């Protein structure tokens, strides 16, 4: 709460979601596969990638442009805030999808 009054929270919605999706995908990987770094997925969502059809979240948001100079400004705090703000929703959606899949069979 105090941090929100002194500095913007180091989180962006789409970027946080990409981070959490990468984490969830890593948790589902078989042991012989190497996990993807969630920070790479988050940066790809935040920054405009060369040759991309759509701009990144930072380029689309005047707020993010005013608050942060780039992904480096949110990289350290993103894992904590992504989980705090969106983790329960991501877990619920994952759990709900697993239950639907089990009920079909």
KOLLOFI-49284 format. One record per residue (C-alpha): residue in three letters; x, y, z. Coordinates in nm, 3 decimals. Example, Ala and Ser with C-alpha at 12.3 -4.5 7.8 and 13.67 -1.06 7.14 Angstrom:
<sites>
SITE;kolvo;x;y;z
SITE;Ala;1.230;-0.450;0.780;
SITE;Ser;1.367;-0.106;0.714;
</sites>
This chain:
<sites>
SITE;kolvo;x;y;z
SITE;Unk;0.000;0.000;0.000;
SITE;Unk;0.278;0.241;0.091;
SITE;Unk;0.472;0.161;-0.222;
SITE;Unk;0.174;0.255;-0.439;
SITE;Unk;0.176;0.602;-0.282;
SITE;Unk;0.547;0.659;-0.343;
SITE;Unk;0.612;0.484;-0.676;
SITE;Unk;0.400;0.318;-0.943;
SITE;Unk;0.370;-0.055;-0.888;
SITE;Unk;0.618;-0.235;-1.115;
SITE;Unk;0.355;-0.428;-1.306;
SITE;Unk;0.168;-0.411;-1.636;
SITE;Unk;-0.143;-0.625;-1.687;
SITE;Unk;-0.064;-0.807;-2.014;
SITE;Unk;0.300;-0.840;-1.917;
SITE;Unk;0.212;-0.989;-1.578;
SITE;Unk;-0.025;-1.232;-1.744;
SITE;Unk;0.246;-1.343;-1.990;
SITE;Unk;0.482;-1.397;-1.696;
SITE;Unk;0.226;-1.612;-1.511;
SITE;Unk;0.138;-1.811;-1.824;
SITE;Unk;0.505;-1.893;-1.880;
SITE;Unk;0.535;-2.005;-1.518;
SITE;Unk;0.227;-2.225;-1.551;
SITE;Unk;0.357;-2.376;-1.875;
SITE;Unk;0.688;-2.453;-1.704;
SITE;Unk;0.507;-2.633;-1.422;
SITE;Unk;0.339;-2.862;-1.679;
SITE;Unk;0.660;-2.953;-1.865;
SITE;Unk;0.791;-3.307;-1.854;
SITE;Unk;1.124;-3.343;-1.671;
SITE;Unk;1.320;-3.388;-1.996;
SITE;Unk;1.215;-3.045;-2.133;
SITE;Unk;1.388;-2.724;-2.033;
SITE;Unk;1.167;-2.448;-1.894;
SITE;Unk;1.121;-2.110;-2.060;
SITE;Unk;1.230;-1.807;-1.860;
SITE;Unk;0.911;-1.617;-1.763;
SITE;Unk;1.107;-1.291;-1.779;
SITE;Unk;1.166;-1.348;-2.152;
SITE;Unk;0.794;-1.399;-2.214;
SITE;Unk;0.713;-1.090;-2.008;
SITE;Unk;0.969;-0.873;-2.189;
SITE;Unk;0.835;-0.990;-2.527;
SITE;Unk;0.488;-0.872;-2.423;
SITE;Unk;0.604;-0.542;-2.274;
SITE;Unk;0.846;-0.432;-2.547;
SITE;Unk;0.772;-0.402;-2.916;
SITE;Unk;0.956;-0.687;-3.083;
SITE;Unk;1.139;-0.635;-3.412;
SITE;Unk;0.914;-0.740;-3.699;
SITE;Unk;0.610;-0.772;-3.473;
SITE;Unk;0.266;-0.702;-3.618;
SITE;Unk;0.151;-0.532;-3.299;
SITE;Unk;0.327;-0.295;-3.059;
SITE;Unk;0.415;-0.408;-2.709;
SITE;Unk;0.214;-0.312;-2.404;
SITE;Unk;0.447;-0.022;-2.320;
SITE;Unk;0.401;0.136;-2.664;
SITE;Unk;0.022;0.107;-2.634;
SITE;Unk;-0.008;0.272;-2.293;
SITE;Unk;0.053;0.638;-2.219;
SITE;Unk;0.048;0.553;-1.848;
SITE;Unk;0.325;0.295;-1.880;
SITE;Unk;0.530;0.536;-2.091;
SITE;Unk;0.500;0.804;-1.821;
SITE;Unk;0.570;0.567;-1.534;
SITE;Unk;0.851;0.351;-1.676;
SITE;Unk;1.140;0.401;-1.916;
SITE;Unk;1.133;0.037;-2.021;
SITE;Unk;1.105;-0.322;-1.909;
SITE;Unk;1.408;-0.291;-1.683;
SITE;Unk;1.206;-0.067;-1.453;
SITE;Unk;0.956;-0.343;-1.375;
SITE;Unk;1.168;-0.659;-1.419;
SITE;Unk;1.265;-0.698;-1.053;
SITE;Unk;0.923;-0.639;-0.899;
SITE;Unk;0.715;-0.806;-1.168;
SITE;Unk;0.729;-1.164;-1.032;
SITE;Unk;0.602;-1.053;-0.692;
SITE;Unk;0.332;-0.817;-0.818;
SITE;Unk;0.214;-1.045;-1.098;
SITE;Unk;0.155;-1.321;-0.844;
SITE;Unk;0.001;-1.085;-0.588;
SITE;Unk;-0.241;-0.920;-0.829;
SITE;Unk;-0.320;-1.193;-1.081;
SITE;Unk;-0.191;-1.521;-0.935;
SITE;Unk;-0.518;-1.635;-0.780;
SITE;Unk;-0.709;-1.567;-1.103;
SITE;Unk;-0.449;-1.755;-1.309;
SITE;Unk;-0.460;-2.051;-1.069;
SITE;Unk;-0.839;-2.053;-1.072;
SITE;Unk;-0.852;-2.045;-1.453;
SITE;Unk;-0.596;-2.326;-1.477;
SITE;Unk;-0.781;-2.534;-1.217;
SITE;Unk;-1.113;-2.473;-1.391;
SITE;Unk;-0.973;-2.581;-1.729;
SITE;Unk;-0.829;-2.899;-1.578;
SITE;Unk;-1.167;-2.983;-1.423;
SITE;Unk;-1.344;-2.929;-1.757;
SITE;Unk;-1.094;-3.157;-1.933;
SITE;Unk;-1.144;-3.429;-1.672;
SITE;Unk;-1.523;-3.408;-1.692;
SITE;Unk;-1.519;-3.463;-2.071;
SITE;Unk;-1.353;-3.802;-2.037;
</sites>
